[in-house]
């Protein structure tokens, strides 16, 4: 790669599928259970897409649909929900306190 203050050239290489890859991509390796590997191979043959293309599409789809709450421990999420309810109740009580004090003559 040639680099100076005015110009940066992009490094590219060909991956093992013959596809051009740029320096902006990251190679990730993972182990899949045998049943998923089989399903992935079947889908690849049926669709005509590479396994990498399929995994990338599924990952993009899943990450797009995923909410931050989905990443939180279920117990922590439940506690957050309960905290929101408690805050709402506290706000209600704070609103009612002046009325109660007025009724009691304070």
Phi, psi and omega in degrees: 000133177261130184219128168219184186294337182261339190217136174232122177265145183275132177276133175225155177214168178257126180282181185289356175259004180082009182268138176290137180231143180255168179294346181277357178258153179240136177274129179236130177251141177212156177259132179248145173298153184304321182294322178290322178300317179296315179296321179296317178297317179297314181296321179298315179294319182289322185270339183079009179262155177285160178298323178298318179297319180294312180299317180299316180296317180295317180296315178301314181299314182295317182289330177291321182278341187288135177260157178303328180297330181294339181270351183271145176305135182306322180293319178295321178297317179298319179295322177297318179296317179296322178297320177299317179297317179297320178297320179295318178295319179298318178299319177299313180297320179296328177288323182280336184304311180300323179294319179296317179297322179294321179293326180278351178082025179275000000 
